[in-house]
Amino acid sequence: MFDGLPDSARDRLPDSARDRLPDSVLDRLSDSARDRLPDSARDRLPDSARDRLPDSARDRLPDSAEVVVVGGGFAGAATLSALAEAGVRDCLLIEAEDQPGAHSSGLNAGLLRQVVPDPVTGAVLRASASRIPGAHRKPVGSLLLLADGEADRALAGAAAEAAAAGLDCRVVARAEAARAVPPLAGAAFDRAIATASDAVVDVHGLLWEYLRAARDGGARVATGCRLLGVETSGGAVVAAVTSLGRVATRVLVDAAGAWANGVAGLAGLDPLPMTPFRRHLAVTPPVPFVDPGWPFVWHASAGWYFRPEVGGLLLCACDEDAAAPGAAVRDPAILEVLATKLAAGAPALAGLAVKHWWAGLRTITADGRFAIGPDPRLSGFFWVAGLGGHGVTGSAAAGRLAAAAITGAGADPAWRTALAPGRFL
Ligand SMILES: Cc1cc2nc3c(=O)[nH]c(=O)nc-3n(C[C@H](O)[C@H](O)[C@H](O)COP(=O)(O)OP(=O)(O)OC[C@H]3O[C@@H](n4cnc5c(N)ncnc54)[C@H](O)[C@@H]3O)c2cc1C
């Protein structure tokens, strides 16, 4: 009798009726209806239907886990994946939102950039970039425009160091850069650093790849599950208290992005010096002269960048305003700032309409480097935080460094001490 019901009617059935549904009907239920099924009915779902259940419904929280990772952005997902790769099967990732990547990790520009002023961060990004699967990046290359300021000279120095270390970057003349991206012909710059292996990352593809690899290695992911407290005893972590229950664990990984200091506070720890900064991105409608094969273009000292995006351009004014952790609220004034910067620095791009725009948070430590490793104040508490504006590019290295710190195994990269959270304490 249920077979003849329209889907909407089946969705409104009381639990007692839905519990008697035959398998053929259960399989055709909408996700939200399946999610509300009583356990007895869910247990009878065929594998094909159970696979499509959200994690929160499929996996009730376990009573214990070897490692609990807090945060389903690049920091948490890459750490979970690296732990699985290291053979740690009993891991649980909890994410407060209904889906992973709901904050910075889903709101960024997706640039894989390997030349940055800080030599330690540069080395981390290059090591990380080589581990990001080719399937999730479009190798368009980049042009970092240089003028004659001190910051530009520092960046050119960083490029020389990176080239000496094997990166495929070189300084090109203004004319060559403008041949590659014609609107640069009228732009204000002297020369550019061209890095062939820089790329645009398919951020959702990469994030889900980390999560899929972790699940294949035995990890569980619980969305809609917020960390509410951390139980400690004798100076060590003993349990994570979450909105879906208590999970005994000796290792808690704080990968909570802008909320990382709040999570530390739940464990009784004073904050590390790191601040969330808001940044906006804007996308234009299709623009006839844009070539989707252009490299991304970044003028660091002038403070703007752009790259092709679905026939138009993704534009950024490199704004940086301190903000509280949370969903970043857009400021319309930034569109004016962007227009002014482009009019002055890249007139060919001035006056483009904006189709949609948004803001996200980049959480930056006091010295600008990632904070990855154990907290010396509480045994079992690890940080993977402060990924700033490089969390996509740096994710593979960040995850592996965190996993090595947790397991005590694996190569000790040269930058371990430079990124240790203890440097701030
Ligand atoms: C506009 C913009 C452009 C950017 N462009 C680039 C770029 O081109 N290239 C690049 O490499 N990087 C870029 N970044 C930086 C990159 O996006 C970040 O470094 C990265 O996403 C940070 O990842 P995360 O996992 O640390 O934080 P998030 O992605 O914010 O993840 C943290 C997660 O923790 C969860 N959480 C918080 N508290 C709790 C709790 N109590 N319980 C459970 N879960 C909790 C949150 O819901 C959140 O999903 C950009 C960022 C912005 C904002």
The ligand as an ORCA input file, in Angstrom:
! r2SCAN-3c Opt
* xyz 0 1
  C      38.500     35.132      1.585
  C      39.520     34.047      1.830
  C      40.359     33.671      0.797
  C      41.290     32.653      1.011
  N      42.041     32.242     -0.036
  C      42.908     31.210      0.131
  C      43.660     30.743     -0.967
  O      43.512     31.221     -2.080
  N      44.546     29.724     -0.770
  C      44.726     29.167      0.480
  O      45.570     28.264      0.615
  N      43.989     29.581      1.541
  C      43.100     30.593      1.398
  N      42.363     31.036      2.447
  C      42.611     30.466      3.771
  C      41.925     29.133      3.993
  O      40.591     29.181      3.562
  C      42.004     28.829      5.506
  O      43.338     28.877      5.947
  C      41.460     27.434      5.828
  O      40.202     27.243      5.237
  C      41.368     27.278      7.332
  O      40.852     25.980      7.583
  P      40.467     25.556      9.058
  O      40.087     24.128      8.983
  O      41.557     25.959      9.991
  O      39.209     26.478      9.446
  P      37.665     26.340      9.030
  O      37.490     26.013      7.606
  O      36.986     27.588      9.507
  O      37.167     25.100      9.856
  C      37.004     25.131     11.253
  C      35.748     24.350     11.556
  O      35.653     24.136     12.973
  C      34.282     24.068     13.288
  N      34.113     24.312     14.722
  C      34.394     25.423     15.409
  N      34.112     25.253     16.717
  C      33.636     23.980     16.856
  C      33.181     23.221     17.960
  N      33.123     23.736     19.215
  N      32.763     21.939     17.746
  C      32.808     21.393     16.485
  N      33.225     22.092     15.409
  C      33.648     23.369     15.583
  C      33.677     25.196     12.440
  O      32.287     25.013     12.250
  C      34.479     25.082     11.156
  O      33.810     24.334     10.150
  C      41.421     32.049      2.286
  C      40.552     32.416      3.312
  C      39.598     33.399      3.085
  C      38.634     33.764      4.182
*
